[in-house]
Amino acid sequence: MINRSDVLEAESRITNYVRHTPLFHAGTAAAPLWIKCEFMQHTGVFKARGAFNRLLAARERGDLDPAVGVVAASGGNAGLANAYAAAALGVPATVFVPETAPRVKVERLLGYGATVRQVGAEYAEAFAAAMQYVEASGALFCHAYDQLEIAAGAGTVAEEILRDEPGIDTIIVAVGGGGLYAGIAAASEGRARVVAVEPFNIPTLNAALAAGHPVDVPVSGVAADSLGARRVGQIAFEMASRVPPTSVLVDDTAIVAARSQLWSEYRIPAEYGAAAAFAALTSGAYVPREGERVAVIVCGANTDASTLDNRS
């Protein structure tokens, strides 16, 4: 089970390796709104926080072999984070991604010096191949979302939000496998409520809460490259069972429109998955109470810039 103490430990470990990203006041149309600019993190995504926490903690324990390094399975973003962290710490990285991973992410992985292996059509197939590689090589496995050190590192986003703006009532976060959600919820427990936003096409947490345990869901839609886990992680499910979030679903049309609005109004180059949290507000799927102070996390920017003006 993840707790705030895990997040604070992660924060002390990674503080010299990650950016404290801006939190800016974005308006007061219905309720005071802040946007957490985590898309400005190293590698363009929040996952650098968990990657550094995982690798640094493993190095402290003597579990990181500098000869064989690390391995990750990813839709792209977790791989980027682990490749970047591995390069910063001087160890090799091998990243398994689906054959459908966006070219922009594959090119950036190669740019960070990672060995990239493209396997299967979904994250689950890349994951299975990565586990076979771990067994054969002895490399340190860095899960995309379901490891305590990964989730705790991600939770440092909430520590920054609530330190920069202590009056925040609600943090809105997109959910795929649930690592970011779990960390945010652990850091925010007793201090702010959490709204967990998922695409209708990939409702991993929502389906798990309805079933009483994690279940597989089909994976499709515009956000599948970053929110494309087939089931929510056990850490996220346990966190949601302990402190139930407000679970919200948004459709692809709302995600596309929110992404376009983030670009047109704020010049934020969000991925579709990263725009899902904002879509909860713009679509009306989540309506804040009058005066509710809301922070929405825009957590990734690894997208094709030529599509930012597209509205469909």
C-alpha positions as CSV (number, residue, x, y, z in Angstrom):
1,M,0.0,0.0,0.0
2,I,1.3,3.4,-0.9
3,N,1.3,6.3,1.7
4,R,2.3,9.9,1.7
5,S,5.5,8.9,3.5
6,D,6.5,7.0,0.4
7,V,5.9,10.2,-1.7
8,L,7.9,12.4,0.7
9,E,10.8,9.9,0.6
10,A,10.7,9.9,-3.2
11,E,10.7,13.7,-3.2
12,S,13.8,13.9,-1.1
13,R,15.5,11.4,-3.4
14,I,14.7,12.9,-6.8
15,T,14.7,16.6,-6.0
16,N,18.0,17.3,-7.8
17,Y,17.0,15.2,-10.9
18,V,13.6,16.5,-11.8
19,R,11.9,19.9,-12.5
20,H,9.5,21.6,-10.1
21,T,7.0,22.4,-12.9
22,P,4.9,25.5,-12.9
23,L,1.4,25.7,-11.5
24,F,-0.5,28.6,-13.1
25,H,-3.8,30.2,-12.5
26,A,-5.9,29.6,-15.6
27,G,-9.2,31.4,-14.8
28,T,-12.3,31.5,-12.7
29,A,-15.1,31.0,-15.1
30,A,-17.0,28.5,-12.9
31,A,-14.5,27.9,-10.2
32,P,-10.9,28.9,-9.6
33,L,-8.7,26.8,-11.9
34,W,-5.0,26.0,-11.9
35,I,-3.1,24.0,-14.5
36,K,-0.1,22.0,-13.4
37,C,2.3,22.1,-16.3
38,E,3.8,18.6,-15.9
39,F,4.2,18.4,-19.7
40,M,7.3,20.6,-19.0
41,Q,9.0,17.8,-17.0
42,H,12.1,16.1,-18.4
43,T,11.1,13.9,-21.3
44,G,7.8,15.8,-21.6
45,V,6.0,13.7,-19.1
46,F,5.5,13.1,-15.3
47,K,7.0,9.6,-15.5
48,A,10.6,10.9,-15.2
49,R,9.8,11.3,-11.5
50,G,9.0,7.7,-10.9
51,A,11.8,6.5,-13.1
52,F,14.4,8.4,-11.2
53,N,13.0,7.3,-7.9
54,R,13.0,3.6,-9.0
55,L,16.6,3.8,-10.4
56,L,18.1,5.8,-7.5
57,A,16.4,3.6,-4.9
58,A,17.7,0.5,-6.7
59,R,21.2,1.9,-6.8
60,E,21.1,2.7,-3.1
61,R,20.1,-1.0,-2.4
62,G,22.8,-2.3,-4.8
63,D,20.1,-3.7,-7.2
64,L,21.1,-1.7,-10.2
65,D,23.8,-3.5,-12.3
66,P,25.5,-0.9,-14.4
67,A,26.5,-3.5,-17.0
68,V,22.9,-4.6,-17.8
69,G,21.0,-1.6,-16.7
70,V,17.2,-1.3,-16.9
71,V,14.3,-2.6,-19.0
72,A,10.8,-1.1,-19.4
73,A,7.7,-1.9,-21.3
74,S,5.7,1.2,-22.4
75,G,3.3,2.8,-24.7
76,G,6.2,5.2,-25.1
77,N,6.2,7.7,-22.2
78,A,7.4,5.3,-19.4
79,G,10.1,4.2,-21.8
80,L,11.2,7.7,-22.4
81,A,11.4,8.4,-18.7
82,N,13.4,5.4,-17.9
83,A,15.7,5.9,-20.9
84,Y,16.4,9.4,-19.8
85,A,17.0,8.5,-16.2
86,A,19.2,5.6,-17.2
87,A,21.3,7.9,-19.4
88,A,21.6,10.4,-16.6
89,L,22.9,7.8,-14.3
90,G,25.1,6.2,-16.9
91,V,23.5,2.8,-17.3
92,P,22.0,1.1,-20.4
93,A,18.2,0.9,-21.0
94,T,16.2,-1.4,-23.2
95,V,12.6,-0.4,-23.9
96,F,9.8,-2.6,-25.3
97,V,7.0,-0.7,-27.0
98,P,4.0,-1.8,-29.1
99,E,4.4,-1.6,-32.9
100,T,1.7,1.1,-32.7
101,A,3.9,3.4,-30.6
102,P,4.0,6.9,-32.1
103,R,7.1,7.5,-34.2
104,V,7.8,10.7,-32.3
105,K,8.2,8.7,-29.1
106,V,10.3,6.0,-30.7
107,E,12.7,8.6,-32.2
108,R,13.1,10.2,-28.8
109,L,13.8,6.9,-27.2
110,L,16.6,6.3,-29.7
111,G,17.8,9.8,-29.0
112,Y,18.3,9.0,-25.3
113,G,20.4,6.1,-26.3
114,A,17.9,3.3,-25.5
115,T,17.7,0.0,-27.3
116,V,14.1,-0.1,-28.7
117,R,12.2,-3.3,-29.4
118,Q,8.8,-3.0,-30.9
119,V,6.5,-6.0,-30.1
120,G,2.8,-6.5,-30.6
121,A,-0.1,-4.2,-31.0
122,E,-0.8,-3.4,-27.4
123,Y,1.1,-2.5,-24.2
124,A,0.3,-6.0,-22.8
125,E,2.3,-7.7,-25.5
126,A,5.3,-5.4,-25.1
127,F,5.1,-6.1,-21.3
128,A,5.2,-9.9,-21.8
129,A,8.3,-9.5,-24.1
130,A,10.0,-7.3,-21.5
131,M,9.5,-9.8,-18.7
132,Q,11.1,-12.5,-20.8
133,Y,14.0,-10.1,-21.4
134,V,14.3,-9.4,-17.6
135,E,14.4,-13.2,-16.9
136,A,17.2,-13.7,-19.5
137,S,19.3,-10.6,-18.7
138,G,18.9,-9.8,-15.1
139,A,18.1,-6.2,-15.9
140,L,16.2,-4.0,-13.4
141,F,12.6,-4.0,-14.4
142,C,10.8,-0.6,-14.2
143,H,7.1,-1.0,-14.5
144,A,5.2,1.6,-16.3
145,Y,2.9,2.2,-13.3
146,D,2.5,-0.6,-10.8
147,Q,5.5,-0.4,-8.6
148,L,5.6,1.5,-5.3
149,E,8.7,3.5,-6.2
150,I,7.2,4.5,-9.6
151,A,3.9,5.6,-8.1
152,A,5.5,7.4,-5.2
153,G,7.7,9.4,-7.6
154,A,4.7,10.4,-9.6
155,G,3.0,11.5,-6.4
156,T,5.5,14.3,-6.0
157,V,3.4,16.2,-8.5
158,A,0.7,16.6,-5.8
159,E,3.3,17.7,-3.2
160,E,4.3,20.5,-5.5
161,I,0.7,21.5,-6.2
162,L,-0.3,21.6,-2.6
163,R,2.9,23.4,-1.5
164,D,2.5,26.0,-4.2
165,E,-1.2,26.5,-3.7
166,P,-2.3,25.1,-0.3
167,G,-5.9,26.1,-0.7
168,I,-6.5,23.6,-3.6
169,D,-9.6,21.6,-2.9
170,T,-9.5,19.1,-5.8
171,I,-6.9,17.6,-8.1
172,I,-8.0,16.2,-11.5
173,V,-5.8,13.5,-13.0
174,A,-6.0,11.2,-16.0
175,V,-5.8,7.5,-15.4
176,G,-4.3,4.7,-17.5
177,G,-2.6,2.1,-15.5
178,G,-3.0,4.3,-12.4
179,G,0.5,5.0,-11.2
180,L,0.1,8.8,-11.4
181,Y,-3.4,8.5,-9.8
182,A,-2.1,6.3,-7.0
183,G,0.7,8.7,-6.1
184,I,-1.5,11.8,-6.3
185,A,-4.1,10.2,-4.1
186,A,-1.6,9.1,-1.5
187,A,0.0,12.5,-1.4
188,S,-3.4,14.3,-1.3
189,E,-5.1,12.0,1.3
190,G,-6.7,14.2,3.9
191,R,-5.8,17.4,2.1
192,A,-7.5,17.4,-1.3
193,R,-10.0,15.2,-3.1
194,V,-9.0,13.5,-6.4
195,V,-11.0,13.2,-9.6
196,A,-9.9,10.2,-11.7
197,V,-10.6,10.7,-15.4
198,E,-10.6,8.0,-18.0
199,P,-11.7,7.5,-21.6
200,F,-14.9,5.6,-22.1
201,N,-12.9,3.3,-24.4
202,I,-10.3,2.4,-21.6
203,P,-12.1,2.6,-18.2
204,T,-9.6,0.5,-16.2
205,L,-10.1,2.1,-12.8
206,N,-13.9,2.6,-13.3
207,A,-14.3,-1.0,-14.3
208,A,-12.2,-2.3,-11.4
209,L,-14.3,-0.3,-8.9
210,A,-17.5,-1.6,-10.4
211,A,-16.2,-5.2,-10.3
212,G,-14.5,-5.0,-6.9
213,H,-11.1,-6.0,-8.4
214,P,-8.9,-5.1,-11.4
215,V,-10.3,-6.5,-14.6
216,D,-9.2,-6.4,-18.2
217,V,-10.8,-3.9,-20.5
218,P,-10.6,-3.4,-24.3
219,V,-8.1,-0.8,-25.4
220,S,-9.0,1.6,-28.2
221,G,-9.4,5.3,-28.9
222,V,-7.3,8.5,-29.4
223,A,-5.6,8.2,-26.0
224,A,-4.6,4.6,-26.2
225,D,-0.9,5.3,-26.8
226,S,-0.5,6.8,-23.3
227,L,-3.6,5.5,-21.4
228,G,-3.6,2.1,-23.0
229,A,-3.1,-0.3,-20.1
230,R,-5.5,-3.2,-20.3
231,R,-6.1,-3.2,-16.5
232,V,-5.5,-0.8,-13.7
233,G,-2.5,-1.6,-11.4
234,Q,-3.0,-3.2,-8.0
235,I,-1.4,-0.2,-6.2
236,A,-4.0,2.1,-7.8
237,F,-6.9,-0.2,-7.1
238,E,-5.9,-0.5,-3.4
239,M,-5.5,3.3,-3.1
240,A,-9.0,3.8,-4.7
241,S,-10.5,1.2,-2.4
242,R,-9.0,3.0,0.6
243,V,-10.0,6.5,-0.4
244,P,-12.5,6.3,-3.3
245,P,-12.0,9.0,-5.9
246,T,-14.6,10.7,-8.0
247,S,-14.5,8.5,-11.1
248,V,-15.3,10.3,-14.4
249,L,-15.4,9.0,-18.0
250,V,-14.9,11.2,-21.1
251,D,-15.4,10.3,-24.7
252,D,-12.9,10.8,-27.6
253,T,-14.7,13.8,-28.9
254,A,-14.3,15.6,-25.6
255,I,-10.6,14.6,-25.4
256,V,-9.9,15.9,-28.9
257,A,-11.7,19.2,-28.1
258,A,-9.9,19.6,-24.8
259,R,-6.6,19.1,-26.5
260,S,-7.4,21.7,-29.1
261,Q,-8.5,24.1,-26.4
262,L,-5.3,23.6,-24.4
263,W,-3.4,24.6,-27.5
264,S,-5.5,27.4,-28.7
265,E,-6.0,29.1,-25.3
266,Y,-2.7,28.3,-23.5
267,R,-0.4,27.0,-26.2
268,I,0.0,23.8,-24.2
269,P,1.0,20.9,-26.6
270,A,-0.8,18.1,-24.8
271,E,-1.0,14.5,-25.8
272,Y,-4.5,13.2,-26.1
273,G,-4.1,11.2,-22.9
274,A,-2.8,14.3,-21.1
275,A,-5.8,16.3,-22.3
276,A,-8.3,13.7,-20.8
277,A,-8.1,15.4,-17.3
278,F,-8.9,18.8,-18.8
279,A,-11.7,17.2,-20.9
280,A,-13.5,16.4,-17.7
281,L,-14.0,20.1,-17.1
282,T,-14.6,21.3,-20.7
283,S,-17.1,18.6,-21.4
284,G,-19.0,19.0,-18.1
285,A,-18.3,15.4,-17.0
286,Y,-17.0,17.0,-13.8
287,V,-18.7,20.2,-12.6
288,P,-16.9,21.9,-9.7
289,R,-19.0,23.4,-6.9
290,E,-19.2,27.2,-6.7
291,G,-15.8,28.4,-5.4
292,E,-14.2,25.0,-5.5
293,R,-10.5,25.4,-6.1
294,V,-9.4,23.0,-8.8
295,A,-6.0,21.9,-10.1
296,V,-5.9,19.9,-13.3
297,I,-2.7,18.0,-14.2
298,V,-1.6,18.2,-17.8
299,C,1.0,15.5,-17.7
300,G,2.5,14.8,-21.1
301,A,3.5,16.6,-24.3
302,N,5.0,13.8,-26.5
303,T,2.7,14.4,-29.4
304,D,2.9,15.2,-33.1
305,A,3.0,19.0,-33.2
306,S,1.6,19.1,-36.7
307,T,-1.8,17.8,-35.3
308,L,-2.2,20.4,-32.6
309,D,-4.6,22.6,-34.6
310,N,-6.7,19.6,-35.6
311,R,-10.2,19.6,-34.1
312,S,-11.2,16.1,-35.2
